């Protein structure tokens, strides 16, 4: 039994978000508690640029994830339709057999 068998996806999502928020807030508090005054730069133009680049890369990555998930959903939907069609065909073809053999 793995951890994914124990917890559902609906419970894992909010739990993971809360855990990451707690880690981020803890790191923020630790950095601001133990840093020396005046060690951070006054102007954060470089930090803004880096955050912009990371945000852009994240947006591109997220768009690729959405596209792949959408394609997999469409493939699963097509597979389900093919299986339903095959079952319907088998049902209609079973009428060629006598009644005791149709089970």
N, C-alpha and C positions, 0 to 999 in steps of 0.2 A: 504494500500500500504506500503510495507516494503522497506528498502534500497536496497535489492537485486533486486527489480523490477525497480528501478530507474537507476542503473548503471550496465553495462554489465560486464561479466567476463573478457573480453579482456581489459576493462578500469580499472577494479578493481585491477588486478594483478600488473601492473606497478605503480599504485597509492599506493598500499600497500607497495611495495618495496621502493619507494621514501620516504614514510612516515617513515618506519623503519630506513632507512639510515639517514634521518634528525634527528630522535630521538637519534640514536647512536652517530652521530657527535656532537650534542648538549651536550649529557652526557659526551663525551670525553673532550670537551672544558671546561665544568663546573668543571670536576674533576681536570684537569690540571691547571685551573685558581685558584682554592681555596685550593689546597693541599699545605702542608708545605714542603719546600725542605728537602730532606733526609728521608721522611716518607715511600717511596717505597723501597723495598729491592733491593740490587745491583744485586743479582742473582735470576733469576726467574725460577728455576728448578721445583718448586712446581706448578707454574702457567702453565708451559709447560706440566706437567703431567696431570693436571686437564683439560686443553684444549684437550689433546690427548684422554682422557677418554670420555669427552663430544662429541668430534668428532666421536669417535667409536660408541657411543650410537646413535648419530644422523644418522650415516650411516646405522646401523641396522634398526632403525625406518623407515628411508626413503626406504630401500629395502622392508620392510613389506608393506608400503603404495603402492609401485609400484606393488607388487604382488597382493594385494587386488584389485587395480584398473584394472589390467590386467584381473583378474578373472571376475570382473563385466562386463568388456567390452566383454569378450567371452560369458558370460551368455546373455547379451543383444543382441549380434549377433545371438546366437542360437535361442533366442526368436523371433527375426525378421524373421529368416529363417522359423521357424515353422509357424508364422502367414502368410507369403507369400505362403507357401505350402498349408495351409488351405484355403486361398483365391483361389488358383489355383484349388484345389479339388472342391470347391463350384462352380466354373465356369464350370468345366467339368461335374459335376453332374447336373447342371441346364439344360443341353441338354435333359434330360429325361422328362422334362415338356414341355407342348405345348408353342408355341411362345408367346402368351399374358401373360403367367405366369412367364416368364423368367426374368422379370424386377426385 
